[in-house]
Amino acid sequence: MPELRLPIVSTAILCVDDMTTATDFYRRLGFTVDLFDDDYAIVGSADAEMLHLQKRNCDSRGSVYLNVPDVDDWHRRCDSAGAPVTIVEDQIWGMREFTATDPSGNRLRIGTNR
């Protein structure tokens, strides 16, 4: 089997209960949102896709890790957007991070390298 050639890009698809609530939440965080129909949207930043949101065929919730330059700024953004958030903590694996939950119950682990 031939070796995989990089880069390979993956994008998380998060299931949402209500597309309007979900897209409003991600816009409040500062992302751009392209809504394709009532059931599918792409969340991005600076011409890069970050997440896909899907309403149809959702049987479970997901989680995604966002590595950001300023975790404290992102903690304030999530808190201001109304997301339940944990405290920001330094982890033994070298990250400073917290967890936020979007309106559909998807977990966003957000951190920065210390």
Buried (B, 14 or more C-beta within 10 A) or exposed (E): EEEEEEEEEEEBBBBBEEBEEBBBBBEBBEBBBEEEEEBBBBBBEEEEEBBBBBBEEBEEBBEBEBEBEEBEEBBEBBEEBEBEBBEBEEEEEEBBBBBBBBBBBBBBBBBBEE
